[in-house]
């Protein structure tokens, strides 16, 4: 595939894994991914990360999506905000009370990656608009799918156009290059309530029925740099 696929409409970063993130005008992209993205996680005594599901790596901790996090570029540390958007002064103490668990703490990424799959997720407005049409009456925006980039695609772009990108490399801005590999395998977190988005099983069901639980374009960073809202996504 070659040519311009769309324009960056929104940039998202999630400094504390499984919490609501922050919308940015620009971001530094490193080999690991967006600077500060999912660099921290809520971890229990068994070393499992707080999530919307329970697996070998994850522990279900309901309520994390009602919190929000942002990254301090000057300190390299995250800030945690409560459901009213008030800054939390002591994240560990707050999380233990909020989650009603005494064994949790905020932990920086170590030898085990905090990414579920690959470091950069890109979602198009064509696919997002399709989800809205497939789940009428359910409030849907990109926060349900937690992408790093929402890309505004031209009119008449088909849904799931991201599938056409796999095996190709795109330039975003002047220097950032993303190598697209596959789509994310979606899970119950897609249905979870967060802030002003209510719980709904219809969202994941629609994606499962139409596209086998897969949605977005996952990429690795082929070339680091900076990108900003308004940058075109161009396949070369």
N, C-alpha and C positions, 0 to 999 in steps of 0.2 A: 504494500500500500504506500502511496506517495500523496503529497499535497496537504493542505490545511484541513484539519478535522473539526476545528472549532476554536473557541476563545475561552480562556480561564475566567469563569464568572465568580467563583468563590474558592478560597483557600482555607483548609481546616487543619488544625493541629490538636492532638489529644495528649497533653503532657503526662497525665495520670491515666493509665489504661483503664478502659471501661467506664470512665466518667465522661460527662459532656465536655466538649472541647472549646476552642477559641477560633473565631473567624479572623483572618489576617488579611492585610493589604498586600504583603510580600513576605517571603520566607527564604532562608538559606537552606539549600538542599545539599546534603552531604552523602557520602557513600552509604552510610547506614540508612538514610532516609531524610525526612524533614528534621531540621535541628530541633531537638527536644521532644519529638513526637514519640509518645508511649515509652519515654525514657524511664518513667517511674510506674509502679503498680502497687496495689494493695495486696499484701502477701500474708498468708496465714502461717501457723507454726509448722505445717508440713511443707511449706515452700510453694504452695499453690497460689495462683494469682486470682484476685477477685474478678468475677465475670458474671454474665447472665446465665451461665450453664455450669454444670459440674462434669469434669472429665479428669483424666490423669493429670493434666497440667492446670486445670482451672477449678475454682470453687465458686458455686453460685452465691452471690452476695446481693440480694435484692436492694434496690435503692441507689446504687452507685450512679445510675444515669440521671438521677435528679440533682446530683452534685455537678460542679463544673471545675475545670482546671485551666490554668494558664501558665506559661513558661516565662521565667525571668531571664532574659538574655544576659543581664549583667552578673548574675550569680550562678547561672546554670541550674537553678533549683525551680521546682514547681510551686505554684500557689493553689490552694484548694478553696473553693467557694461553696457555701451551703446552698440549700434550695432557694433561699431568698437573695442569693448573690452577695452575701456578706462574707468577707475574707475570714478564713479560719486561722487563728493564731497558732494553734498546736494541732496539726493534722492527725497525729497518732492518737492523741486523747479523744479528739472529736470523732474519729472513725470508730473507735472502740465503743463509744456511747451510741453513735448513730446506727451502727450495724449490730449492736448488742452482741459483740464478740470481743473477748479479752485477748485473743491471740493474733490480732492483725496489726500491721504496721505498714508505713509507706516505705517502699524499698526501691533503690536504683537498680537498673538492669545490670546483671552480672554476666556469667557465662551462658545463661539460658536467655534467649531472645524473648522480648515481650511481644513481638509481632506474632499474630496467629499464623500468618502465611508469608507474604512478601511485603517489603517496606512501604510501597506507595500504591494507593488505591485511587483510581480515576473513574468518575461516573459522569455520564452525559445527561444533558437535559432531555434528550430523546428517550432514553431509557426511564428516567424519572417520571416524565409525563405519561409514559405507558403504565407505570405502576399506579399512578393516580387514577387513570381510566379503568384499570383492572380491579381497583378497590374503591368504588365510588362511595362517598360519604365518610371515608376514613381520612383524617388529616395525614398527609404524606409530604415530607420534604427530605432533603438529602441526609439530615441528621439520623434518620432511621438506618442508613447504610454506612455511615461513618467514613466517607471518602476523604482523601486529602485534597483532591481537586474536583470541583464541579465544573464541567466544560459545557459551555453553551454551543450547541450544534446548529447547523443551518436548518431552515424549515424542510420538512419532508425527509429528514434523516430517520432511518428505521430504528426501532428500539433494539437494544442489544447490539448496536453497531460496534461496541467495544470488542466483540468476538473477532472482528475483522482485523484487529490490531495485533493479535498475538503473533509473535515471531518478527515484529517490526520495531524500529526505534524511532522515537519522535523527539524533536527539539521543542523546548518550551523556553521562551525568552532567548537570551543571547547565547548562553552556554549550557544550560541544563539539557541533558539527554536522558530519556527514560526508555528502557527496553521492556516491552510488554511480553508477558509470559502466559498468563491464564486469568480466569475469573475467580473471584472469591466464592467459597462454598458457604452459603448463608445458613444462619442458625436462629435460635429463638430470640436472640437479642434484637433482631429486626422487629419483633412484635412488641417489645418491652415499652412500657410507658416512660416518658422522659419529659420533664418540664411541662410544656403545653401539648405534647403529643400523647394521646391515650393509648392504652394497650389495645392491640387488635391482632388476632391470629390471621386475619384476611390478607395481610400484606405478605407474609411468608408463604401462605398457601397459593397466592397468585403467582409468585415467582417460581415456586416449586412446580406448579401445573404447567406453566408456559416455558420454563427454562431450566428445569432440573436443579433448582436451588442455587443456580449460579447467576451472579450479577456484578458487573463492573469490569474494569481492566486492571489487573495487578502488574506492577512493574518493579524492576530493580533500577538502581541509579547507574547509568553508563557513564555519565559525566556530571560532576557537581557544579554548583553555581547558585545563582539567585533567580527567582521568578516572582512575578507579581500578577495581580488581577489585571486582566486585559491582554496578557501575553497570548499569542496564538500557539496552538498545539499543531506542529507541522511534522508530518512523516517524511523521512528522507530516504 
